């Protein structure tokens, strides 16, 4: 990636991060860290391993695009790009608008623009796809371990229907590709339709090639496809340890299965507010509502939400700083 683009991504991310940090109540943050003690360190270190799930899923996708199944991209370099990509997505209103272009521009000099684009689209699709499976599995888990009244039953049914519909849509996209159809959809949206139509005409062949590569993962490499989905889904489930660790500080009897349900509801609620940087307010509201729904106190929800938000800011800062550590950035 050219250095001017690299610096642009870094500057944008740091400005947004500084704005978000300025909104914190530092006294409350210090009290939370002091109370959590080494558990907060455990949460921060946990994400060092969780990003391995995301990186490995992307690495498998890149490797599957070559018949010799040898990935030309160093794993540690890809890990760095993954962390930086997530950091930019966290800091970008709408999500995916910062991290995905950054990943494509970083990867293109190594494997070509078409392969880089298709691998990033595939990994993003798989990441989102795993969320719908996670929410669907959580609906089943809720029914299995907790009593369900009529309002909750209707809510779970609505969420399950939504997830099943989304899973069907994604499977269709995997089979036929999504690049061409996506650009055609954009060509009907005000403000961007002229640009999208012109882009489609100028890059029609490349878009079809990208769609062929997307479809190949599902049809020709089912083992890689299911492996990538499994890794992303496992990351969702294991990341509930973050909530579990923090709840242990104030609730020694914390239940890990309940933590999975808290994470599922919180992530669903926060993703409905995808247009807000770092989903500010969405995660906090989700934690409070899910904690209350499971019989926990509001203070427990606030405590967990605060430290999770702080962990996100820490890793966002790390990811942004890693943008500068790229030997092939010239």
C-alpha positions, 0 to 999 in steps of 0.5 A: 500500500502507498504510504499516503493511503496508509497515513490516511487510514491511520490519521482517520482512525486516530482522530475518531479514536481520540473523539471516543476516548474524550467521551469517557469518564476517566474516574469511572474507568479507573475505578472499573480497572482497579476493581477488575484487577488482573481480570481486565488484563486477562480479557485484553490478552484473550483477544490476542488469541481470538484474532487468531480465529479470524486470521486463520479463517481468512488465511484458509480462504486465501490458500484455497484460491490456489490449486497448490494450496500454498498461501503466499501471505505470511501468517503473522503479517495477515494477523497484523492486517486483520487486527488493523482492519477490525480497528478501522471497522470499529472506528468507522461509521457503518462498519466495513467502510474502513477495514475492508478497503484497507485489507484489499489495498494491503493484500493486492500487491502480494496476490493481485487485486482480484484475489485480494478483493474476492478473499476479503469479500469472502472473509467478510461474508463468512464473518457476518454469516457466522453471526447469524448462526451464533444468534440462531444457536443462542435462540436454541440455547435459551430455550434449552436452559431458561424458561420461556414465556409468551413474549420471549417466545415470540421474540425468539421466534422472530430472531430465529426467522430473521437468522434463517432468512439471512442464512438462506440469503448468504448461501445463495450469495456463496453459490452465485457470487455477490460482486456483480449483484451488489454493484447492480444494486448500488446502481439503483441507489440515489447519490451512488448509482451513476458511480456504480453504473460506470464502475460496473461497465469499466470493471465488468470482467473483473467483477465476474472473475471475483464472483467465480472465485467466491462461488468456487469456495462453496462448490469446489472447496467445501472443507475450506468453506465449513472450516472458515465458518466454524472458526468464525463461529467458534470465535463468537462462542469463545469470546463470551469468556470476556464477559465471564471473566468480568462477571467473576469479579462481582459474581463468583457464581457466574454461568458461562452459558448465560454469558453466551446469551448476553453476548448474543443479545448484545451483539444483535442489538449493537449491530442494529446500530451499525451506523454508529462508530464503535456502536457507542451506546448500543453495546451498553444498552444491550448489556443492561437489557440482557443482564436485567433479563437474566436477573442480574443487577444494572450495576453488573451490566454497567461494569461489564459494558464499561470494561468491554468498551475499554478493551475495544478502545485498547485494541482499536489503538493497537490495530491503528498503530500496527498500520505503520508497521508494514515493510511493504507499505512503500 
